Amino acid sequence: MTGTVYKSTGSWYVVKAVDGVYYNCRIKGKFRIKGIKSTNPVSVGDVVDFELEEIGDETIGVISYIHDRKNYVIRKSVKLSKRTHIIAANVDLAFLMVTLNNPKTYTDFIDRFLVTAEAYDVTPFLLFNKMDTYNLDELAEIEYLISIYDAIGYGHLKISAINMEHTEELRELMKGKTCMFSGHSGVGKSTLINVLQPGLELKTSEISEQHKQGQHTTTFAEMFDLDFGARIIDTPGIKGFGIVDMEKDEIGDYFPEFFALKSSCKFNNCLHLDEPHCAVKDALEKGEVAWSRYKSYIQILEGEEENYRIDLYGE
């Protein structure tokens, strides 16, 4: 039988077969040692083949094959630094939810998400949430962030999950697509999904006032069919976004504004550091490239982790 993985708990999977029936599945034991260094060899969104087995009074599916993925979103596993964690597979649109505070989403986190999307052929889209909560200075900061990413070509919406601001436009974007919502715990992923699809009743929690942290409510990645013709993958809130399997000389290619200038650099293998006649550095000095983006690039190039000033919940 063939189906799509709708939920992954790490050891058990819920698979929706082509006939619409859901099955609880596990993977064959030897499946884990086929050179897959991911903490989750099967992820939500995967198309898999499985056979049914009768165990007592229960019918269990055994996953034997993963179909080729068109793309996936991946990051380093926080607890096992030498392994990776595939967040979702076969994604048409990856929405990153951004909040200015409660919790704070820093630009280095946004940039790492976008770089990974570029590297693994995923289309990203930024959702600036909680627009109903910001004062005038904060709204100006949001507009500044938007100007940075608009100039590069990334799409965005300013939304409020609470007031349902621009949620209808979001539905239109999602129609006919498999979409992923990602971001820190507390940015409002589950609240927004509940607005988009009344009746799902995903668990939500308030932000901790003491630490301005999200309370981790989504434990496992899970996909839902929505009644307006879309599928949404809700993911656990993530603290860090470790970059995976990128050579130093290719990282700049995943910054579209750097890639556009690359041919104007004096050296073909320019890393945009101290090389003479670097078009990226020249553009940076002229204000044509954002310093926050260049800082993120240097961090990734040097293998640094994100520079967090607050401790966020989540993996």
C-alpha positions in Angstrom: 0.0 0.0 0.0 1.1 3.6 -0.6 0.3 6.6 1.6 1.4 9.9 3.0 2.9 10.4 6.5 0.6 12.7 8.4 2.2 12.4 11.9 5.6 11.4 13.2 6.3 10.8 16.9 9.8 9.5 16.2 8.9 5.8 16.5 5.3 5.6 15.3 3.8 7.2 12.2 0.3 7.9 11.1 -0.1 7.3 7.4 -3.0 8.2 5.2 -3.4 5.6 2.5 -4.5 6.6 -1.0 -8.0 5.3 -0.2 -8.2 7.9 2.6 -7.9 5.4 5.5 -5.4 6.2 8.3 -3.0 3.6 9.7 -0.6 3.5 12.6 2.7 2.4 11.2 6.3 1.7 12.3 9.4 1.3 10.2 11.4 -1.9 9.7 14.3 -2.2 12.2 17.0 -2.3 9.5 15.5 0.8 8.0 17.4 2.9 10.5 20.9 1.8 9.4 20.8 2.4 5.7 23.1 5.4 6.0 20.3 7.8 7.0 21.9 10.1 9.6 18.7 11.8 10.4 17.0 11.4 13.8 13.8 10.8 11.9 14.4 8.7 8.7 10.7 9.1 7.9 9.1 12.6 8.2 5.7 14.2 7.8 4.9 14.7 4.1 6.9 11.6 3.0 5.1 9.3 0.5 5.8 5.7 1.7 5.0 2.1 0.9 3.8 -0.1 3.7 2.4 -3.5 4.4 -0.2 -4.4 6.9 0.4 -6.9 9.7 -2.1 -8.3 12.3 -0.8 -8.0 15.8 -3.4 -9.4 18.2 -6.6 -7.5 17.5 -4.7 -4.6 15.9 -3.7 -3.9 12.3 -0.3 -2.3 12.1 1.4 -0.9 9.0 5.1 -1.6 8.4 6.9 1.1 6.3 9.3 -0.5 3.8 10.1 2.2 1.3 10.3 6.0 1.1 9.5 7.5 -2.3 11.9 10.2 -3.6 11.4 13.6 -2.0 11.0 16.6 -4.2 12.4 18.7 -1.3 12.5 18.9 2.5 13.3 21.3 5.3 16.2 20.1 7.5 18.3 21.4 10.4 20.9 20.1 12.8 19.5 18.1 15.7 20.0 20.1 18.8 20.6 17.2 21.1 22.6 15.1 18.6 24.9 17.6 16.9 26.2 15.1 14.4 22.8 14.2 13.2 20.1 16.0 11.4 16.4 16.5 11.8 14.0 16.6 8.8 11.2 18.9 9.8 8.9 18.1 6.8 9.1 16.7 3.3 7.5 17.5 0.0 6.5 21.0 0.9 5.1 23.5 -1.6 5.2 26.6 0.8 7.2 27.0 4.0 5.7 29.7 6.1 8.0 31.2 8.8 6.1 33.0 11.5 7.9 36.1 12.8 7.1 38.1 15.9 8.8 41.2 17.0 8.5 40.3 20.7 6.7 37.8 22.8 8.9 36.0 21.6 11.5 37.9 19.7 12.4 36.5 16.3 16.0 37.6 15.4 17.1 38.2 11.8 19.8 35.5 12.1 17.1 32.9 12.7 15.0 34.2 9.7 18.1 34.1 7.5 19.0 30.6 8.4 15.5 29.4 7.6 15.6 31.2 4.3 19.1 29.8 3.4 18.0 26.3 4.2 14.8 26.8 2.1 17.0 28.0 -0.8 19.4 25.1 -0.5 16.7 22.4 -0.4 14.4 23.9 -3.1 11.6 24.9 -0.8 9.6 28.1 -1.4 9.6 30.2 1.8 7.1 32.9 2.8 7.3 35.2 5.9 4.3 35.8 8.1 4.6 38.7 10.5 2.2 37.8 13.2 0.6 39.7 16.2 0.3 42.9 14.2 -2.5 43.9 16.6 -0.1 44.1 19.5 2.6 46.5 18.3 3.0 50.2 19.0 4.1 52.8 16.4 7.9 52.3 17.0 7.4 48.5 16.7 5.3 48.8 13.5 8.2 50.9 12.0 10.6 48.1 12.9 8.4 45.6 11.2 8.3 47.7 8.1 12.1 47.9 8.1 12.3 44.2 8.3 9.8 43.8 5.5 11.8 46.2 3.3 14.9 44.1 3.7 13.2 40.8 2.6 11.0 42.4 0.0 14.1 43.8 -1.7 15.5 40.3 -2.0 12.2 38.9 -3.4 10.7 37.1 -0.4 6.9 37.2 -0.1 5.2 38.3 3.2 1.9 39.0 4.8 1.3 41.1 8.0 -1.3 39.1 10.0 -3.0 38.8 13.3 -4.2 35.4 14.2 -6.4 36.9 17.0 -8.1 39.6 14.8 -8.0 37.4 11.6 -6.2 40.2 9.8 -5.3 39.1 6.2 -6.1 35.4 7.0 -8.3 35.3 3.9 -5.3 36.3 1.7 -3.3 33.5 3.5 -6.0 31.0 2.6 -5.8 32.0 -1.1 -2.0 31.5 -1.0 -2.4 28.0 0.5 -5.1 26.6 -1.8 -4.0 23.4 -3.5 -0.7 23.3 -1.7 1.1 21.4 1.1 2.2 24.1 3.5 4.4 24.1 6.6 4.2 26.5 9.5 7.4 27.0 11.5 8.9 29.4 14.0 9.7 29.7 17.7 7.3 28.5 20.3 4.8 31.2 21.1 4.7 32.9 17.7 1.1 31.7 17.2 1.3 28.8 14.8 -1.4 26.7 16.4 -3.6 29.7 17.0 -3.4 30.6 13.4 -4.2 27.1 12.2 -7.2 27.1 14.5 -8.4 30.3 12.8 -7.8 28.9 9.3 -9.6 25.7 10.1 -12.2 26.1 12.9 -12.8 22.8 14.6 -9.2 21.5 14.7 -8.8 22.9 18.2 -5.1 22.6 18.4 -3.7 23.3 21.9 -2.4 26.8 22.5 -0.8 28.5 25.5 -0.1 32.0 26.7 3.3 33.5 26.6 5.3 33.3 29.8 5.3 36.9 31.1 8.4 36.3 33.2 10.7 35.1 30.4 8.7 36.1 27.3 8.9 32.6 26.1 6.4 30.5 24.3 4.9 27.5 26.1 5.7 24.5 23.9 2.3 23.1 22.8 3.0 21.2 19.6 5.0 18.1 20.5 5.2 16.3 17.1 5.0 17.5 13.5 1.5 16.7 12.2 -0.3 17.4 8.9 -3.9 18.3 8.6 -6.3 18.5 5.6 -8.0 21.8 5.4 -11.5 22.3 4.0 -10.4 25.0 1.5 -8.2 22.6 -0.4 -4.9 22.9 1.4 -2.7 20.7 3.7 -0.9 22.2 6.6 2.0 20.8 8.6 2.2 22.1 12.1 5.6 21.8 13.6 7.0 22.0 17.1 8.5 25.4 18.1 12.2 25.4 17.3 14.9 27.2 19.2 17.8 27.0 16.8 18.2 26.4 13.1 21.5 24.7 12.5 22.7 24.7 8.9 23.3 21.3 7.4 25.7 20.1 4.6 26.8 23.3 3.0 30.3 24.0 1.7 31.7 27.4 2.5 32.0 28.3 -1.2 28.3 27.6 -1.8 26.7 29.4 1.2 26.7 32.8 -0.5 24.7 31.2 -3.4 21.8 30.8 -1.0 21.7 34.5 -0.3 19.9 35.7 -3.5 21.3 39.2 -3.3 24.8 37.9 -3.0 24.4 35.4 -5.8 23.2 38.2 -8.1 26.5 40.1 -7.5 28.8 37.1 -7.6 29.7 37.5 -11.2 31.0 41.0 -10.6 33.5 39.9 -7.9 37.1 39.8 -9.1 37.6 36.2 -8.0 35.2 33.4 -9.0 35.6 31.7 -5.6 35.2 35.0 -3.7 33.9 34.4 -0.1 33.0 38.1 0.3 35.4 38.4 3.2 38.7 40.2 2.6 39.1 39.6 -1.1 39.8 42.7 -3.2 37.2 44.1 -5.6 34.3 42.1 -3.9 31.0 43.2 -5.4 29.1 42.1 -2.2 31.3 44.1 0.1 31.0 47.1 -2.2 27.2 46.8 -2.2 27.3 46.5 1.6 29.3 49.7 2.0 26.8 51.5 -0.3 23.8 50.3 1.7 22.6 48.1 -1.1 23.0 44.9 1.0 21.6 44.7 4.5 24.2 44.5 7.3 22.0 42.0 9.2 22.1 39.7 6.2 25.8 40.0 5.9 26.2 39.3 9.6 24.1 36.1 9.2 26.2 35.0 6.3 29.4 35.4 8.3 28.0 33.5 11.2 27.0 30.6 8.9 30.3 30.7 7.1 32.2 30.5 10.4 30.0 27.7 11.7 28.6 29.8 14.6 25.2 29.2 16.2 22.6 31.9 16.3 23.3 34.8 18.7 20.4 34.4 21.1 19.9 36.9 23.8 16.9 35.1 25.3 16.3 31.5 25.9 13.4 30.1 23.9 11.6 26.9 24.5 11.6 24.1 21.9 14.0 21.7 20.3 
